[in-house]
């Protein structure tokens, strides 16, 4: 069984709609920082009108995701044009980590005292998700239709399963994932504000909106 930790950037406005140019600008900014994957490949997933079901191994909750048709993009310059007119997409830039400027240190999930940082090669992806309607960013219920009466997102600390509340992150149409190799997890204590300040600042500058940070296993 495999599980991948994704660190999330979630807009403070749940119905925020990014422009293709904004997505491209953020990706370029990450590349300039040295935070994108090495030897990266880009693929774009468009919705087919069908769904796939799975299980969140941490919570046991059913996960329902759109079934997509994927196509490769040859280089980042194609991103703005490829996203034009899409109301739902999954844009993945995947390759190898650690990046030149990693988002944070990673450890094996079997190392709860954070004794040995992972420096060997691992899977690393930056993923842009956009949906036709808002979905939940909380566990349980991740990716289900948004029905939260609160503006707080709920994440669970993978080291001790304690609850971490994330203000302004209950639901969203658009979010960004930093996904890592099998069972690799950052050091998490009481907060998910783990990214170096340059990355949330770049997100705000690129998209014109503030972002909260969340986390999830999938």
PyMOL CGO cylinders between C-alpha atoms (Angstrom):
from pymol import cmd
from pymol.cgo import CYLINDER

trace = [
    CYLINDER, 0.00, 0.00, 0.00, 1.27, 3.47, -0.82, 0.3, 1, 1, 1, 1, 1, 1,
    CYLINDER, 1.27, 3.47, -0.82, 0.34, 6.89, 0.45, 0.3, 1, 1, 1, 1, 1, 1,
    CYLINDER, 0.34, 6.89, 0.45, 1.51, 10.27, -0.74, 0.3, 1, 1, 1, 1, 1, 1,
    CYLINDER, 1.51, 10.27, -0.74, 1.43, 13.42, 1.36, 0.3, 1, 1, 1, 1, 1, 1,
    CYLINDER, 1.43, 13.42, 1.36, 0.25, 16.57, -0.43, 0.3, 1, 1, 1, 1, 1, 1,
    CYLINDER, 0.25, 16.57, -0.43, 0.80, 20.01, 1.00, 0.3, 1, 1, 1, 1, 1, 1,
    CYLINDER, 0.80, 20.01, 1.00, -1.96, 22.35, -0.14, 0.3, 1, 1, 1, 1, 1, 1,
    CYLINDER, -1.96, 22.35, -0.14, -2.24, 26.01, -0.98, 0.3, 1, 1, 1, 1, 1, 1,
    CYLINDER, -2.24, 26.01, -0.98, -5.93, 26.96, -0.70, 0.3, 1, 1, 1, 1, 1, 1,
    CYLINDER, -5.93, 26.96, -0.70, -7.31, 30.40, -1.71, 0.3, 1, 1, 1, 1, 1, 1,
    CYLINDER, -7.31, 30.40, -1.71, -9.08, 32.32, 1.04, 0.3, 1, 1, 1, 1, 1, 1,
    CYLINDER, -9.08, 32.32, 1.04, -12.04, 32.79, -1.32, 0.3, 1, 1, 1, 1, 1, 1,
    CYLINDER, -12.04, 32.79, -1.32, -13.72, 29.40, -1.98, 0.3, 1, 1, 1, 1, 1, 1,
    CYLINDER, -13.72, 29.40, -1.98, -15.02, 30.34, -5.43, 0.3, 1, 1, 1, 1, 1, 1,
    CYLINDER, -15.02, 30.34, -5.43, -11.80, 31.90, -6.67, 0.3, 1, 1, 1, 1, 1, 1,
    CYLINDER, -11.80, 31.90, -6.67, -11.26, 31.30, -10.41, 0.3, 1, 1, 1, 1, 1, 1,
    CYLINDER, -11.26, 31.30, -10.41, -7.66, 31.62, -11.66, 0.3, 1, 1, 1, 1, 1, 1,
    CYLINDER, -7.66, 31.62, -11.66, -6.81, 32.79, -15.14, 0.3, 1, 1, 1, 1, 1, 1,
    CYLINDER, -6.81, 32.79, -15.14, -4.50, 30.64, -17.29, 0.3, 1, 1, 1, 1, 1, 1,
    CYLINDER, -4.50, 30.64, -17.29, -1.95, 33.47, -17.22, 0.3, 1, 1, 1, 1, 1, 1,
    CYLINDER, -1.95, 33.47, -17.22, -1.95, 33.44, -13.41, 0.3, 1, 1, 1, 1, 1, 1,
    CYLINDER, -1.95, 33.44, -13.41, -1.31, 29.70, -13.28, 0.3, 1, 1, 1, 1, 1, 1,
    CYLINDER, -1.31, 29.70, -13.28, 1.55, 30.11, -15.73, 0.3, 1, 1, 1, 1, 1, 1,
    CYLINDER, 1.55, 30.11, -15.73, 3.00, 33.04, -13.75, 0.3, 1, 1, 1, 1, 1, 1,
    CYLINDER, 3.00, 33.04, -13.75, 3.01, 31.06, -10.51, 0.3, 1, 1, 1, 1, 1, 1,
    CYLINDER, 3.01, 31.06, -10.51, 4.65, 28.08, -12.17, 0.3, 1, 1, 1, 1, 1, 1,
    CYLINDER, 4.65, 28.08, -12.17, 7.33, 30.34, -13.68, 0.3, 1, 1, 1, 1, 1, 1,
    CYLINDER, 7.33, 30.34, -13.68, 7.91, 31.93, -10.29, 0.3, 1, 1, 1, 1, 1, 1,
    CYLINDER, 7.91, 31.93, -10.29, 8.37, 28.52, -8.68, 0.3, 1, 1, 1, 1, 1, 1,
    CYLINDER, 8.37, 28.52, -8.68, 10.80, 27.60, -11.43, 0.3, 1, 1, 1, 1, 1, 1,
    CYLINDER, 10.80, 27.60, -11.43, 12.76, 30.80, -10.85, 0.3, 1, 1, 1, 1, 1, 1,
    CYLINDER, 12.76, 30.80, -10.85, 12.94, 29.96, -7.13, 0.3, 1, 1, 1, 1, 1, 1,
    CYLINDER, 12.94, 29.96, -7.13, 14.23, 26.48, -7.96, 0.3, 1, 1, 1, 1, 1, 1,
    CYLINDER, 14.23, 26.48, -7.96, 11.18, 24.79, -6.36, 0.3, 1, 1, 1, 1, 1, 1,
    CYLINDER, 11.18, 24.79, -6.36, 9.81, 22.88, -9.37, 0.3, 1, 1, 1, 1, 1, 1,
    CYLINDER, 9.81, 22.88, -9.37, 10.63, 19.17, -9.87, 0.3, 1, 1, 1, 1, 1, 1,
    CYLINDER, 10.63, 19.17, -9.87, 13.80, 18.14, -11.64, 0.3, 1, 1, 1, 1, 1, 1,
    CYLINDER, 13.80, 18.14, -11.64, 13.46, 16.45, -15.05, 0.3, 1, 1, 1, 1, 1, 1,
    CYLINDER, 13.46, 16.45, -15.05, 9.82, 17.50, -14.99, 0.3, 1, 1, 1, 1, 1, 1,
    CYLINDER, 9.82, 17.50, -14.99, 7.10, 16.30, -17.33, 0.3, 1, 1, 1, 1, 1, 1,
    CYLINDER, 7.10, 16.30, -17.33, 3.81, 18.16, -17.74, 0.3, 1, 1, 1, 1, 1, 1,
    CYLINDER, 3.81, 18.16, -17.74, 0.42, 16.60, -18.32, 0.3, 1, 1, 1, 1, 1, 1,
    CYLINDER, 0.42, 16.60, -18.32, -3.04, 18.11, -18.45, 0.3, 1, 1, 1, 1, 1, 1,
    CYLINDER, -3.04, 18.11, -18.45, -6.15, 16.19, -17.45, 0.3, 1, 1, 1, 1, 1, 1,
    CYLINDER, -6.15, 16.19, -17.45, -9.54, 17.20, -18.83, 0.3, 1, 1, 1, 1, 1, 1,
    CYLINDER, -9.54, 17.20, -18.83, -12.78, 15.87, -17.34, 0.3, 1, 1, 1, 1, 1, 1,
    CYLINDER, -12.78, 15.87, -17.34, -14.59, 13.08, -19.22, 0.3, 1, 1, 1, 1, 1, 1,
    CYLINDER, -14.59, 13.08, -19.22, -17.90, 13.41, -17.37, 0.3, 1, 1, 1, 1, 1, 1,
    CYLINDER, -17.90, 13.41, -17.37, -17.31, 10.19, -15.39, 0.3, 1, 1, 1, 1, 1, 1,
    CYLINDER, -17.31, 10.19, -15.39, -15.93, 9.58, -11.89, 0.3, 1, 1, 1, 1, 1, 1,
    CYLINDER, -15.93, 9.58, -11.89, -13.51, 7.24, -10.16, 0.3, 1, 1, 1, 1, 1, 1,
    CYLINDER, -13.51, 7.24, -10.16, -13.91, 6.15, -6.54, 0.3, 1, 1, 1, 1, 1, 1,
    CYLINDER, -13.91, 6.15, -6.54, -11.26, 5.29, -3.97, 0.3, 1, 1, 1, 1, 1, 1,
    CYLINDER, -11.26, 5.29, -3.97, -10.57, 5.28, -0.24, 0.3, 1, 1, 1, 1, 1, 1,
    CYLINDER, -10.57, 5.28, -0.24, -8.62, 7.69, 1.95, 0.3, 1, 1, 1, 1, 1, 1,
    CYLINDER, -8.62, 7.69, 1.95, -6.33, 5.24, 3.76, 0.3, 1, 1, 1, 1, 1, 1,
    CYLINDER, -6.33, 5.24, 3.76, -6.00, 7.55, 6.76, 0.3, 1, 1, 1, 1, 1, 1,
    CYLINDER, -6.00, 7.55, 6.76, -9.71, 8.14, 7.44, 0.3, 1, 1, 1, 1, 1, 1,
    CYLINDER, -9.71, 8.14, 7.44, -11.44, 5.32, 5.56, 0.3, 1, 1, 1, 1, 1, 1,
    CYLINDER, -11.44, 5.32, 5.56, -13.62, 7.89, 3.77, 0.3, 1, 1, 1, 1, 1, 1,
    CYLINDER, -13.62, 7.89, 3.77, -14.67, 7.29, 0.18, 0.3, 1, 1, 1, 1, 1, 1,
    CYLINDER, -14.67, 7.29, 0.18, -13.01, 9.62, -2.33, 0.3, 1, 1, 1, 1, 1, 1,
    CYLINDER, -13.01, 9.62, -2.33, -14.75, 10.47, -5.59, 0.3, 1, 1, 1, 1, 1, 1,
    CYLINDER, -14.75, 10.47, -5.59, -12.69, 12.16, -8.30, 0.3, 1, 1, 1, 1, 1, 1,
    CYLINDER, -12.69, 12.16, -8.30, -13.47, 13.02, -11.92, 0.3, 1, 1, 1, 1, 1, 1,
    CYLINDER, -13.47, 13.02, -11.92, -12.19, 10.62, -14.54, 0.3, 1, 1, 1, 1, 1, 1,
    CYLINDER, -12.19, 10.62, -14.54, -9.89, 12.48, -16.89, 0.3, 1, 1, 1, 1, 1, 1,
    CYLINDER, -9.89, 12.48, -16.89, -8.31, 12.26, -20.29, 0.3, 1, 1, 1, 1, 1, 1,
    CYLINDER, -8.31, 12.26, -20.29, -4.61, 13.17, -20.04, 0.3, 1, 1, 1, 1, 1, 1,
    CYLINDER, -4.61, 13.17, -20.04, -2.37, 14.71, -22.63, 0.3, 1, 1, 1, 1, 1, 1,
    CYLINDER, -2.37, 14.71, -22.63, 1.29, 15.73, -22.35, 0.3, 1, 1, 1, 1, 1, 1,
    CYLINDER, 1.29, 15.73, -22.35, 2.46, 19.31, -22.77, 0.3, 1, 1, 1, 1, 1, 1,
    CYLINDER, 2.46, 19.31, -22.77, 5.88, 19.68, -24.32, 0.3, 1, 1, 1, 1, 1, 1,
    CYLINDER, 5.88, 19.68, -24.32, 6.96, 22.74, -22.36, 0.3, 1, 1, 1, 1, 1, 1,
    CYLINDER, 6.96, 22.74, -22.36, 5.64, 25.26, -19.80, 0.3, 1, 1, 1, 1, 1, 1,
    CYLINDER, 5.64, 25.26, -19.80, 4.98, 27.86, -22.50, 0.3, 1, 1, 1, 1, 1, 1,
    CYLINDER, 4.98, 27.86, -22.50, 1.97, 25.78, -23.59, 0.3, 1, 1, 1, 1, 1, 1,
    CYLINDER, 1.97, 25.78, -23.59, 0.23, 26.05, -20.20, 0.3, 1, 1, 1, 1, 1, 1,
    CYLINDER, 0.23, 26.05, -20.20, -1.71, 29.34, -20.72, 0.3, 1, 1, 1, 1, 1, 1,
    CYLINDER, -1.71, 29.34, -20.72, -3.14, 28.31, -24.10, 0.3, 1, 1, 1, 1, 1, 1,
    CYLINDER, -3.14, 28.31, -24.10, -3.97, 24.76, -22.94, 0.3, 1, 1, 1, 1, 1, 1,
    CYLINDER, -3.97, 24.76, -22.94, -6.06, 26.03, -19.99, 0.3, 1, 1, 1, 1, 1, 1,
    CYLINDER, -6.06, 26.03, -19.99, -8.17, 28.53, -21.92, 0.3, 1, 1, 1, 1, 1, 1,
    CYLINDER, -8.17, 28.53, -21.92, -11.89, 27.80, -21.63, 0.3, 1, 1, 1, 1, 1, 1,
    CYLINDER, -11.89, 27.80, -21.63, -11.54, 24.91, -19.16, 0.3, 1, 1, 1, 1, 1, 1,
    CYLINDER, -11.54, 24.91, -19.16, -13.85, 24.87, -16.11, 0.3, 1, 1, 1, 1, 1, 1,
    CYLINDER, -13.85, 24.87, -16.11, -12.26, 21.74, -14.67, 0.3, 1, 1, 1, 1, 1, 1,
    CYLINDER, -12.26, 21.74, -14.67, -8.67, 20.52, -14.97, 0.3, 1, 1, 1, 1, 1, 1,
    CYLINDER, -8.67, 20.52, -14.97, -5.76, 18.72, -13.32, 0.3, 1, 1, 1, 1, 1, 1,
    CYLINDER, -5.76, 18.72, -13.32, -2.40, 20.14, -14.37, 0.3, 1, 1, 1, 1, 1, 1,
    CYLINDER, -2.40, 20.14, -14.37, 0.53, 18.10, -13.09, 0.3, 1, 1, 1, 1, 1, 1,
    CYLINDER, 0.53, 18.10, -13.09, 4.21, 18.98, -13.27, 0.3, 1, 1, 1, 1, 1, 1,
    CYLINDER, 4.21, 18.98, -13.27, 5.99, 15.87, -11.98, 0.3, 1, 1, 1, 1, 1, 1,
    CYLINDER, 5.99, 15.87, -11.98, 9.55, 14.69, -11.77, 0.3, 1, 1, 1, 1, 1, 1,
    CYLINDER, 9.55, 14.69, -11.77, 12.25, 14.18, -9.19, 0.3, 1, 1, 1, 1, 1, 1,
    CYLINDER, 12.25, 14.18, -9.19, 13.01, 15.71, -5.83, 0.3, 1, 1, 1, 1, 1, 1,
    CYLINDER, 13.01, 15.71, -5.83, 14.61, 17.16, -3.91, 0.3, 1, 1, 1, 1, 1, 1,
    CYLINDER, 14.61, 17.16, -3.91, 14.29, 20.39, -5.83, 0.3, 1, 1, 1, 1, 1, 1,
    CYLINDER, 14.29, 20.39, -5.83, 17.09, 22.95, -5.84, 0.3, 1, 1, 1, 1, 1, 1,
    CYLINDER, 17.09, 22.95, -5.84, 15.03, 24.87, -3.25, 0.3, 1, 1, 1, 1, 1, 1,
    CYLINDER, 15.03, 24.87, -3.25, 12.74, 22.29, -1.60, 0.3, 1, 1, 1, 1, 1, 1,
    CYLINDER, 12.74, 22.29, -1.60, 9.46, 23.48, -0.04, 0.3, 1, 1, 1, 1, 1, 1,
    CYLINDER, 9.46, 23.48, -0.04, 10.55, 21.91, 3.28, 0.3, 1, 1, 1, 1, 1, 1,
    CYLINDER, 10.55, 21.91, 3.28, 12.46, 18.97, 4.74, 0.3, 1, 1, 1, 1, 1, 1,
    CYLINDER, 12.46, 18.97, 4.74, 10.94, 15.49, 4.43, 0.3, 1, 1, 1, 1, 1, 1,
    CYLINDER, 10.94, 15.49, 4.43, 11.09, 12.43, 6.66, 0.3, 1, 1, 1, 1, 1, 1,
    CYLINDER, 11.09, 12.43, 6.66, 9.83, 8.86, 6.53, 0.3, 1, 1, 1, 1, 1, 1,
    CYLINDER, 9.83, 8.86, 6.53, 6.47, 8.40, 8.23, 0.3, 1, 1, 1, 1, 1, 1,
    CYLINDER, 6.47, 8.40, 8.23, 8.16, 5.71, 10.34, 0.3, 1, 1, 1, 1, 1, 1,
    CYLINDER, 8.16, 5.71, 10.34, 10.50, 8.36, 11.83, 0.3, 1, 1, 1, 1, 1, 1,
    CYLINDER, 10.50, 8.36, 11.83, 8.26, 10.34, 14.24, 0.3, 1, 1, 1, 1, 1, 1,
    CYLINDER, 8.26, 10.34, 14.24, 11.24, 11.98, 15.97, 0.3, 1, 1, 1, 1, 1, 1,
    CYLINDER, 11.24, 11.98, 15.97, 12.52, 13.44, 12.67, 0.3, 1, 1, 1, 1, 1, 1,
    CYLINDER, 12.52, 13.44, 12.67, 15.98, 12.00, 13.15, 0.3, 1, 1, 1, 1, 1, 1,
    CYLINDER, 15.98, 12.00, 13.15, 16.95, 11.59, 9.49, 0.3, 1, 1, 1, 1, 1, 1,
    CYLINDER, 16.95, 11.59, 9.49, 16.02, 14.00, 6.69, 0.3, 1, 1, 1, 1, 1, 1,
    CYLINDER, 16.02, 14.00, 6.69, 15.43, 12.37, 3.30, 0.3, 1, 1, 1, 1, 1, 1,
    CYLINDER, 15.43, 12.37, 3.30, 18.06, 13.58, 0.84, 0.3, 1, 1, 1, 1, 1, 1,
    CYLINDER, 18.06, 13.58, 0.84, 17.95, 10.73, -1.67, 0.3, 1, 1, 1, 1, 1, 1,
    CYLINDER, 17.95, 10.73, -1.67, 15.89, 11.01, -4.85, 0.3, 1, 1, 1, 1, 1, 1,
    CYLINDER, 15.89, 11.01, -4.85, 12.07, 10.81, -4.57, 0.3, 1, 1, 1, 1, 1, 1,
    CYLINDER, 12.07, 10.81, -4.57, 8.92, 11.49, -6.58, 0.3, 1, 1, 1, 1, 1, 1,
    CYLINDER, 8.92, 11.49, -6.58, 7.88, 15.15, -6.49, 0.3, 1, 1, 1, 1, 1, 1,
    CYLINDER, 7.88, 15.15, -6.49, 5.00, 16.95, -8.24, 0.3, 1, 1, 1, 1, 1, 1,
    CYLINDER, 5.00, 16.95, -8.24, 3.36, 20.36, -8.29, 0.3, 1, 1, 1, 1, 1, 1,
    CYLINDER, 3.36, 20.36, -8.29, -0.31, 20.03, -9.22, 0.3, 1, 1, 1, 1, 1, 1,
    CYLINDER, -0.31, 20.03, -9.22, -2.91, 22.68, -10.08, 0.3, 1, 1, 1, 1, 1, 1,
    CYLINDER, -2.91, 22.68, -10.08, -6.50, 21.54, -9.48, 0.3, 1, 1, 1, 1, 1, 1,
    CYLINDER, -6.50, 21.54, -9.48, -9.60, 23.37, -10.69, 0.3, 1, 1, 1, 1, 1, 1,
    CYLINDER, -9.60, 23.37, -10.69, -13.19, 22.12, -10.29, 0.3, 1, 1, 1, 1, 1, 1,
    CYLINDER, -13.19, 22.12, -10.29, -16.58, 23.17, -11.63, 0.3, 1, 1, 1, 1, 1, 1,
    CYLINDER, -16.58, 23.17, -11.63, -17.89, 23.57, -8.07, 0.3, 1, 1, 1, 1, 1, 1,
    CYLINDER, -17.89, 23.57, -8.07, -16.36, 23.94, -4.61, 0.3, 1, 1, 1, 1, 1, 1,
    CYLINDER, -16.36, 23.94, -4.61, -15.18, 20.76, -2.88, 0.3, 1, 1, 1, 1, 1, 1,
    CYLINDER, -15.18, 20.76, -2.88, -14.18, 20.11, 0.71, 0.3, 1, 1, 1, 1, 1, 1,
    CYLINDER, -14.18, 20.11, 0.71, -10.57, 20.51, 1.79, 0.3, 1, 1, 1, 1, 1, 1,
    CYLINDER, -10.57, 20.51, 1.79, -11.21, 18.80, 5.13, 0.3, 1, 1, 1, 1, 1, 1,
    CYLINDER, -11.21, 18.80, 5.13, -10.70, 15.30, 6.48, 0.3, 1, 1, 1, 1, 1, 1,
    CYLINDER, -10.70, 15.30, 6.48, -13.02, 13.49, 6.59, 0.3, 1, 1, 1, 1, 1, 1,
    CYLINDER, -13.02, 13.49, 6.59, -14.84, 14.44, 3.41, 0.3, 1, 1, 1, 1, 1, 1,
    CYLINDER, -14.84, 14.44, 3.41, -11.85, 15.56, 1.34, 0.3, 1, 1, 1, 1, 1, 1,
    CYLINDER, -11.85, 15.56, 1.34, -12.91, 16.34, -2.26, 0.3, 1, 1, 1, 1, 1, 1,
    CYLINDER, -12.91, 16.34, -2.26, -16.59, 15.73, -1.57, 0.3, 1, 1, 1, 1, 1, 1,
    CYLINDER, -16.59, 15.73, -1.57, -19.07, 18.50, -2.52, 0.3, 1, 1, 1, 1, 1, 1,
    CYLINDER, -19.07, 18.50, -2.52, -18.69, 21.42, -0.16, 0.3, 1, 1, 1, 1, 1, 1,
    CYLINDER, -18.69, 21.42, -0.16, -21.22, 21.40, 2.67, 0.3, 1, 1, 1, 1, 1, 1,
    CYLINDER, -21.22, 21.40, 2.67, -19.25, 22.95, 5.51, 0.3, 1, 1, 1, 1, 1, 1,
    CYLINDER, -19.25, 22.95, 5.51, -21.06, 25.52, 7.70, 0.3, 1, 1, 1, 1, 1, 1,
    CYLINDER, -21.06, 25.52, 7.70, -17.64, 26.76, 8.88, 0.3, 1, 1, 1, 1, 1, 1,
    CYLINDER, -17.64, 26.76, 8.88, -14.82, 28.49, 7.02, 0.3, 1, 1, 1, 1, 1, 1,
    CYLINDER, -14.82, 28.49, 7.02, -12.28, 26.30, 8.82, 0.3, 1, 1, 1, 1, 1, 1,
    CYLINDER, -12.28, 26.30, 8.82, -10.63, 23.44, 6.98, 0.3, 1, 1, 1, 1, 1, 1,
    CYLINDER, -10.63, 23.44, 6.98, -9.75, 20.37, 9.05, 0.3, 1, 1, 1, 1, 1, 1,
    CYLINDER, -9.75, 20.37, 9.05, -6.49, 18.49, 8.57, 0.3, 1, 1, 1, 1, 1, 1,
    CYLINDER, -6.49, 18.49, 8.57, -5.00, 15.71, 10.66, 0.3, 1, 1, 1, 1, 1, 1,
    CYLINDER, -5.00, 15.71, 10.66, -1.41, 15.68, 11.80, 0.3, 1, 1, 1, 1, 1, 1,
    CYLINDER, -1.41, 15.68, 11.80, 0.03, 12.47, 10.24, 0.3, 1, 1, 1, 1, 1, 1,
    CYLINDER, 0.03, 12.47, 10.24, 2.43, 12.06, 13.15, 0.3, 1, 1, 1, 1, 1, 1,
    CYLINDER, 2.43, 12.06, 13.15, -0.24, 11.81, 15.88, 0.3, 1, 1, 1, 1, 1, 1,
    CYLINDER, -0.24, 11.81, 15.88, -3.64, 12.19, 14.08, 0.3, 1, 1, 1, 1, 1, 1,
    CYLINDER, -3.64, 12.19, 14.08, -4.41, 15.35, 16.09, 0.3, 1, 1, 1, 1, 1, 1,
    CYLINDER, -4.41, 15.35, 16.09, -6.76, 17.86, 14.45, 0.3, 1, 1, 1, 1, 1, 1,
    CYLINDER, -6.76, 17.86, 14.45, -5.35, 21.03, 12.91, 0.3, 1, 1, 1, 1, 1, 1,
    CYLINDER, -5.35, 21.03, 12.91, -7.86, 23.74, 12.02, 0.3, 1, 1, 1, 1, 1, 1,
    CYLINDER, -7.86, 23.74, 12.02, -7.00, 25.87, 9.01, 0.3, 1, 1, 1, 1, 1, 1,
    CYLINDER, -7.00, 25.87, 9.01, -8.92, 29.19, 8.80, 0.3, 1, 1, 1, 1, 1, 1,
    CYLINDER, -8.92, 29.19, 8.80, -10.37, 30.19, 5.41, 0.3, 1, 1, 1, 1, 1, 1,
    CYLINDER, -10.37, 30.19, 5.41, -9.75, 26.75, 3.94, 0.3, 1, 1, 1, 1, 1, 1,
    CYLINDER, -9.75, 26.75, 3.94, -12.96, 24.72, 4.28, 0.3, 1, 1, 1, 1, 1, 1,
    CYLINDER, -12.96, 24.72, 4.28, -13.86, 24.58, 0.56, 0.3, 1, 1, 1, 1, 1, 1,
    CYLINDER, -13.86, 24.58, 0.56, -12.48, 25.70, -2.76, 0.3, 1, 1, 1, 1, 1, 1,
    CYLINDER, -12.48, 25.70, -2.76, -12.73, 25.34, -6.53, 0.3, 1, 1, 1, 1, 1, 1,
    CYLINDER, -12.73, 25.34, -6.53, -8.97, 25.81, -7.02, 0.3, 1, 1, 1, 1, 1, 1,
    CYLINDER, -8.97, 25.81, -7.02, -5.98, 24.59, -5.07, 0.3, 1, 1, 1, 1, 1, 1,
    CYLINDER, -5.98, 24.59, -5.07, -2.29, 23.81, -5.53, 0.3, 1, 1, 1, 1, 1, 1,
    CYLINDER, -2.29, 23.81, -5.53, -0.62, 20.63, -4.31, 0.3, 1, 1, 1, 1, 1, 1,
    CYLINDER, -0.62, 20.63, -4.31, 3.01, 19.92, -3.52, 0.3, 1, 1, 1, 1, 1, 1,
    CYLINDER, 3.01, 19.92, -3.52, 3.01, 16.09, -3.62, 0.3, 1, 1, 1, 1, 1, 1,
    CYLINDER, 3.01, 16.09, -3.62, 5.86, 13.89, -2.43, 0.3, 1, 1, 1, 1, 1, 1,
    CYLINDER, 5.86, 13.89, -2.43, 7.08, 10.32, -2.65, 0.3, 1, 1, 1, 1, 1, 1,
    CYLINDER, 7.08, 10.32, -2.65, 5.61, 7.34, -0.88, 0.3, 1, 1, 1, 1, 1, 1,
    CYLINDER, 5.61, 7.34, -0.88, 5.27, 7.85, 2.90, 0.3, 1, 1, 1, 1, 1, 1,
    CYLINDER, 5.27, 7.85, 2.90, 7.40, 11.03, 2.93, 0.3, 1, 1, 1, 1, 1, 1,
    CYLINDER, 7.40, 11.03, 2.93, 6.09, 13.63, 5.36, 0.3, 1, 1, 1, 1, 1, 1,
    CYLINDER, 6.09, 13.63, 5.36, 7.25, 17.08, 6.54, 0.3, 1, 1, 1, 1, 1, 1,
    CYLINDER, 7.25, 17.08, 6.54, 7.82, 17.91, 10.19, 0.3, 1, 1, 1, 1, 1, 1,
    CYLINDER, 7.82, 17.91, 10.19, 4.37, 18.95, 11.46, 0.3, 1, 1, 1, 1, 1, 1,
    CYLINDER, 4.37, 18.95, 11.46, 3.65, 20.07, 15.00, 0.3, 1, 1, 1, 1, 1, 1,
    CYLINDER, 3.65, 20.07, 15.00, 0.75, 22.46, 15.66, 0.3, 1, 1, 1, 1, 1, 1,
    CYLINDER, 0.75, 22.46, 15.66, 0.57, 24.36, 12.38, 0.3, 1, 1, 1, 1, 1, 1,
    CYLINDER, 0.57, 24.36, 12.38, 0.60, 23.64, 8.65, 0.3, 1, 1, 1, 1, 1, 1,
    CYLINDER, 0.60, 23.64, 8.65, 2.26, 26.95, 7.79, 0.3, 1, 1, 1, 1, 1, 1,
    CYLINDER, 2.26, 26.95, 7.79, 5.35, 25.10, 6.63, 0.3, 1, 1, 1, 1, 1, 1,
    CYLINDER, 5.35, 25.10, 6.63, 6.29, 26.66, 3.29, 0.3, 1, 1, 1, 1, 1, 1,
    CYLINDER, 6.29, 26.66, 3.29, 9.05, 29.26, 3.18, 0.3, 1, 1, 1, 1, 1, 1,
    CYLINDER, 9.05, 29.26, 3.18, 7.54, 32.74, 2.99, 0.3, 1, 1, 1, 1, 1, 1,
    CYLINDER, 7.54, 32.74, 2.99, 8.62, 33.22, -0.64, 0.3, 1, 1, 1, 1, 1, 1,
    CYLINDER, 8.62, 33.22, -0.64, 6.14, 30.60, -1.88, 0.3, 1, 1, 1, 1, 1, 1,
    CYLINDER, 6.14, 30.60, -1.88, 2.88, 31.89, -0.27, 0.3, 1, 1, 1, 1, 1, 1,
    CYLINDER, 2.88, 31.89, -0.27, 4.01, 35.41, -1.18, 0.3, 1, 1, 1, 1, 1, 1,
    CYLINDER, 4.01, 35.41, -1.18, 4.53, 34.32, -4.80, 0.3, 1, 1, 1, 1, 1, 1,
    CYLINDER, 4.53, 34.32, -4.80, 1.05, 32.74, -4.80, 0.3, 1, 1, 1, 1, 1, 1,
    CYLINDER, 1.05, 32.74, -4.80, -0.54, 35.97, -3.56, 0.3, 1, 1, 1, 1, 1, 1,
    CYLINDER, -0.54, 35.97, -3.56, 1.38, 38.05, -6.10, 0.3, 1, 1, 1, 1, 1, 1,
    CYLINDER, 1.38, 38.05, -6.10, 0.53, 35.66, -8.96, 0.3, 1, 1, 1, 1, 1, 1,
    CYLINDER, 0.53, 35.66, -8.96, -3.17, 35.17, -8.20, 0.3, 1, 1, 1, 1, 1, 1,
    CYLINDER, -3.17, 35.17, -8.20, -4.09, 38.38, -6.33, 0.3, 1, 1, 1, 1, 1, 1,
    CYLINDER, -4.09, 38.38, -6.33, -5.58, 36.51, -3.36, 0.3, 1, 1, 1, 1, 1, 1,
    CYLINDER, -5.58, 36.51, -3.36, -4.34, 35.20, -0.01, 0.3, 1, 1, 1, 1, 1, 1,
    CYLINDER, -4.34, 35.20, -0.01, -3.75, 31.48, 0.54, 0.3, 1, 1, 1, 1, 1, 1,
    CYLINDER, -3.75, 31.48, 0.54, -4.01, 29.12, 3.50, 0.3, 1, 1, 1, 1, 1, 1,
    CYLINDER, -4.01, 29.12, 3.50, -1.92, 25.96, 3.88, 0.3, 1, 1, 1, 1, 1, 1,
    CYLINDER, -1.92, 25.96, 3.88, -3.37, 22.50, 4.41, 0.3, 1, 1, 1, 1, 1, 1,
    CYLINDER, -3.37, 22.50, 4.41, -2.22, 18.92, 4.15, 0.3, 1, 1, 1, 1, 1, 1,
    CYLINDER, -2.22, 18.92, 4.15, -3.65, 15.54, 3.20, 0.3, 1, 1, 1, 1, 1, 1,
    CYLINDER, -3.65, 15.54, 3.20, -2.63, 11.93, 2.53, 0.3, 1, 1, 1, 1, 1, 1,
    CYLINDER, -2.63, 11.93, 2.53, -3.95, 10.23, -0.59, 0.3, 1, 1, 1, 1, 1, 1,
]
cmd.load_cgo(trace, "trace")
